[in-house]
């Protein structure tokens, strides 16, 4: 570029060439024919270089901060590879192919030999369609669980926010493509239990899956599905489910509870853990409304009592509940204070006819609602007409 100087100070012009590099500290080379400009640009160059050095220092510190995390990741990967080599060479035990999940009486000695038998090390051929239990010793199961948690947290999606419960031990089998896989079954806490007014029950879910901790392939078809069963059969739909691919994706089991407390405990079993592992399904804090009568006469001639119950882990005694109605209704009292059992009642009366939706709300709770129907006062009119007729 060409730079023109003030003609009163100098008639000289300056020809300069500027070269930038990708190095954090950029280099500037300028050739001048003006002594005054040389001094000014020198000062400016010193300031620019100082700023660039400061930015480079910040970038270096940021890179240094990432070193411990990268080192930890490499250490975990190396540990997992060491664990993999040890487990793949360990003798496994074949498990009966029958889908027996619930605990059963011990088999007779003659039949016991058919339930489990030792298998050669995994570098020899194993049968397709058969599950094998791999014994784990010492802290191996803890290390496997840590690898499972890292795998799930790194898979993205909403599963990052859900608690992971691993089934103890490790499963070996052949995938349908002939690849030998080492599987870790696990359960994810799904959706918390929330109230469904149409069904008058609390609905939630859990998710189940199996992870191949030593391979990144997801959705690999398995030759022998892994079955999960909820021992509290009345609470689960379906009661049992089979996973025939490595996870994710996960299989979902719905949990239904009519009157939960602050938490619902279930037990999920597999062939390798017939007594089940404990899973706590949280309950979303919710207000539930139950009307004594769903239909009453309108125009203020009748009223009905509505019971309000606070469900969930929050302390509800003394909680103030606000009431509203669409299109309109009258409440007595206008605000309900819950008792030690987390319940309260309110009388509802309408000055009109037709369907009315009432809602109860309180801080920290999912609002509860109920639908009432206010009927034309036919019964009152008929009763009045009958009384007049009788008097006549």
WOWODA-V600987 format. One record per residue. N is the residue number from 1. D_FIRST is the distance of its C-alpha to the first C-alpha in Angstrom with 2 decimals. Layout:
n=N d_first=D_FIRST
n=N d_first=D_FIRST
//
This chain:
n=1 d_first=0.00
n=2 d_first=3.81
n=3 d_first=6.69
n=4 d_first=10.10
n=5 d_first=13.19
n=6 d_first=16.65
n=7 d_first=18.33
n=8 d_first=21.57
n=9 d_first=20.30
n=10 d_first=18.11
n=11 d_first=16.77
n=12 d_first=14.28
n=13 d_first=10.54
n=14 d_first=8.47
n=15 d_first=6.42
n=16 d_first=6.00
n=17 d_first=6.81
n=18 d_first=8.49
n=19 d_first=11.76
n=20 d_first=14.30
n=21 d_first=17.95
n=22 d_first=21.04
n=23 d_first=22.80
n=24 d_first=23.92
n=25 d_first=22.07
n=26 d_first=18.38
n=27 d_first=16.76
n=28 d_first=13.43
n=29 d_first=12.52
n=30 d_first=10.35
n=31 d_first=10.89
n=32 d_first=11.53
n=33 d_first=13.50
n=34 d_first=14.75
n=35 d_first=17.75
n=36 d_first=17.86
n=37 d_first=14.42
n=38 d_first=15.30
n=39 d_first=18.40
n=40 d_first=16.99
n=41 d_first=14.43
n=42 d_first=17.32
n=43 d_first=19.54
n=44 d_first=17.22
n=45 d_first=16.76
n=46 d_first=20.55
n=47 d_first=21.19
n=48 d_first=19.02
n=49 d_first=20.75
n=50 d_first=24.10
n=51 d_first=23.70
n=52 d_first=22.79
n=53 d_first=25.80
n=54 d_first=28.03
n=55 d_first=27.18
n=56 d_first=27.77
n=57 d_first=31.11
n=58 d_first=32.18
n=59 d_first=31.50
n=60 d_first=33.50
n=61 d_first=36.37
n=62 d_first=36.46
n=63 d_first=36.69
n=64 d_first=39.39
n=65 d_first=41.38
n=66 d_first=41.62
n=67 d_first=43.15
n=68 d_first=46.72
n=69 d_first=46.87
n=70 d_first=45.71
n=71 d_first=48.20
n=72 d_first=50.97
n=73 d_first=50.26
n=74 d_first=50.46
n=75 d_first=53.68
n=76 d_first=55.21
n=77 d_first=54.36
n=78 d_first=55.91
n=79 d_first=58.98
n=80 d_first=59.41
n=81 d_first=59.29
n=82 d_first=61.92
n=83 d_first=64.05
n=84 d_first=63.66
n=85 d_first=64.99
n=86 d_first=67.92
n=87 d_first=68.89
n=88 d_first=68.58
n=89 d_first=71.08
n=90 d_first=73.46
n=91 d_first=76.73
n=92 d_first=76.80
n=93 d_first=79.73
n=94 d_first=80.41
n=95 d_first=81.16
n=96 d_first=83.71
n=97 d_first=82.14
n=98 d_first=84.17
n=99 d_first=82.18
n=100 d_first=84.27
n=101 d_first=82.27
n=102 d_first=84.75
n=103 d_first=86.75
n=104 d_first=90.00
n=105 d_first=93.13
n=106 d_first=92.80
n=107 d_first=93.80
n=108 d_first=96.91
n=109 d_first=96.52
n=110 d_first=96.96
n=111 d_first=94.17
n=112 d_first=91.83
n=113 d_first=90.95
n=114 d_first=89.50
n=115 d_first=87.12
n=116 d_first=84.94
n=117 d_first=84.93
n=118 d_first=82.66
n=119 d_first=80.07
n=120 d_first=78.64
n=121 d_first=75.12
n=122 d_first=72.36
n=123 d_first=71.28
n=124 d_first=74.48
n=125 d_first=74.96
n=126 d_first=75.71
n=127 d_first=77.22
n=128 d_first=75.36
n=129 d_first=76.39
n=130 d_first=77.51
n=131 d_first=76.10
n=132 d_first=76.22
n=133 d_first=76.06
n=134 d_first=74.00
n=135 d_first=75.36
n=136 d_first=72.88
n=137 d_first=73.71
n=138 d_first=72.52
n=139 d_first=69.21
n=140 d_first=68.15
n=141 d_first=68.75
n=142 d_first=66.60
n=143 d_first=63.76
n=144 d_first=64.23
n=145 d_first=64.16
n=146 d_first=60.91
n=147 d_first=59.36
n=148 d_first=60.74
n=149 d_first=59.26
n=150 d_first=55.82
n=151 d_first=56.12
n=152 d_first=57.12
n=153 d_first=54.52
n=154 d_first=51.81
n=155 d_first=53.09
n=156 d_first=51.51
n=157 d_first=53.21
n=158 d_first=55.75
n=159 d_first=57.76
n=160 d_first=55.55
n=161 d_first=57.49
n=162 d_first=60.96
n=163 d_first=63.19
n=164 d_first=63.99
n=165 d_first=67.54
n=166 d_first=68.02
n=167 d_first=71.32
n=168 d_first=72.47
n=169 d_first=72.35
n=170 d_first=70.64
n=171 d_first=71.63
n=172 d_first=71.29
n=173 d_first=71.72
n=174 d_first=70.48
n=175 d_first=68.07
n=176 d_first=68.91
n=177 d_first=66.33
n=178 d_first=68.22
n=179 d_first=65.75
n=180 d_first=67.44
n=181 d_first=66.15
n=182 d_first=66.81
n=183 d_first=66.99
n=184 d_first=66.95
n=185 d_first=68.61
n=186 d_first=67.42
n=187 d_first=67.80
n=188 d_first=65.19
n=189 d_first=66.26
n=190 d_first=65.41
n=191 d_first=65.77
n=192 d_first=67.89
n=193 d_first=71.19
n=194 d_first=70.85
n=195 d_first=73.60
n=196 d_first=74.28
n=197 d_first=76.50
n=198 d_first=77.59
n=199 d_first=78.95
n=200 d_first=79.85
n=201 d_first=78.45
n=202 d_first=75.40
n=203 d_first=73.09
n=204 d_first=70.63
n=205 d_first=69.59
n=206 d_first=68.81
n=207 d_first=66.78
n=208 d_first=67.88
n=209 d_first=66.17
n=210 d_first=66.02
n=211 d_first=62.94
n=212 d_first=62.39
n=213 d_first=60.81
n=214 d_first=59.90
n=215 d_first=58.16
n=216 d_first=55.45
n=217 d_first=57.15
n=218 d_first=58.26
n=219 d_first=60.98
n=220 d_first=62.65
n=221 d_first=66.16
n=222 d_first=68.99
n=223 d_first=72.31
n=224 d_first=74.22
n=225 d_first=73.22
n=226 d_first=73.25
n=227 d_first=75.44
n=228 d_first=74.97
n=229 d_first=77.86
n=230 d_first=78.23
n=231 d_first=81.61
n=232 d_first=82.05
n=233 d_first=82.71
n=234 d_first=83.39
n=235 d_first=79.90
n=236 d_first=77.76
n=237 d_first=76.98
n=238 d_first=77.06
n=239 d_first=79.13
n=240 d_first=77.66
n=241 d_first=74.70
n=242 d_first=73.62
n=243 d_first=70.09
n=244 d_first=69.61
n=245 d_first=65.87
n=246 d_first=63.60
n=247 d_first=61.90
n=248 d_first=59.92
n=249 d_first=61.05
n=250 d_first=63.90
n=251 d_first=67.36
n=252 d_first=68.37
n=253 d_first=71.81
n=254 d_first=72.69
n=255 d_first=74.63
n=256 d_first=77.08
n=257 d_first=78.91
n=258 d_first=81.24
n=259 d_first=81.41
n=260 d_first=78.82
n=261 d_first=78.50
n=262 d_first=75.29
n=263 d_first=74.67
n=264 d_first=76.28
n=265 d_first=76.91
n=266 d_first=77.36
n=267 d_first=77.77
n=268 d_first=76.03
n=269 d_first=77.78
n=270 d_first=77.10
n=271 d_first=79.32
n=272 d_first=77.97
n=273 d_first=78.41
n=274 d_first=81.53
n=275 d_first=82.03
n=276 d_first=78.60
n=277 d_first=75.70
n=278 d_first=75.48
n=279 d_first=72.88
n=280 d_first=72.50
n=281 d_first=71.41
n=282 d_first=70.25
n=283 d_first=71.56
n=284 d_first=69.26
n=285 d_first=70.70
n=286 d_first=72.36
n=287 d_first=74.88
n=288 d_first=77.62
n=289 d_first=79.97
n=290 d_first=83.47
n=291 d_first=85.58
n=292 d_first=89.34
n=293 d_first=89.77
n=294 d_first=87.15
n=295 d_first=89.09
n=296 d_first=90.85
n=297 d_first=92.03
n=298 d_first=89.54
n=299 d_first=89.88
n=300 d_first=90.38
n=301 d_first=93.78
n=302 d_first=92.90
n=303 d_first=90.47
n=304 d_first=89.41
n=305 d_first=88.35
n=306 d_first=84.96
n=307 d_first=84.41
n=308 d_first=80.95
n=309 d_first=80.16
n=310 d_first=77.12
n=311 d_first=76.26
n=312 d_first=73.85
n=313 d_first=72.98
n=314 d_first=72.33
n=315 d_first=75.02
n=316 d_first=76.57
n=317 d_first=79.43
n=318 d_first=78.87
n=319 d_first=75.98
n=320 d_first=75.88
n=321 d_first=75.55
n=322 d_first=74.44
n=323 d_first=76.03
n=324 d_first=74.97
n=325 d_first=76.37
n=326 d_first=75.30
n=327 d_first=76.62
n=328 d_first=78.88
n=329 d_first=81.46
n=330 d_first=83.05
n=331 d_first=83.01
n=332 d_first=85.55
n=333 d_first=84.24
n=334 d_first=80.82
n=335 d_first=79.18
n=336 d_first=80.49
n=337 d_first=80.41
n=338 d_first=80.81
n=339 d_first=83.60
n=340 d_first=83.66
n=341 d_first=83.82
n=342 d_first=80.72
n=343 d_first=82.72
n=344 d_first=83.64
n=345 d_first=85.31
n=346 d_first=84.82
n=347 d_first=87.02
n=348 d_first=85.39
n=349 d_first=86.86
n=350 d_first=85.53
n=351 d_first=86.37
n=352 d_first=85.67
n=353 d_first=86.20
n=354 d_first=83.97
n=355 d_first=81.64
n=356 d_first=79.90
n=357 d_first=77.22
n=358 d_first=77.33
n=359 d_first=74.60
n=360 d_first=74.77
n=361 d_first=71.63
n=362 d_first=70.90
n=363 d_first=67.82
n=364 d_first=66.92
n=365 d_first=69.20
n=366 d_first=68.73
n=367 d_first=70.63
n=368 d_first=73.98
n=369 d_first=75.51
n=370 d_first=78.80
n=371 d_first=80.05
n=372 d_first=83.29
n=373 d_first=85.21
n=374 d_first=87.15
n=375 d_first=89.98
n=376 d_first=91.83
n=377 d_first=94.89
n=378 d_first=97.38
n=379 d_first=99.50
n=380 d_first=99.83
n=381 d_first=100.75
n=382 d_first=103.27
n=383 d_first=104.78
n=384 d_first=105.11
n=385 d_first=106.69
n=386 d_first=109.10
n=387 d_first=110.13
n=388 d_first=110.77
n=389 d_first=112.79
n=390 d_first=114.83
n=391 d_first=115.50
n=392 d_first=116.61
//
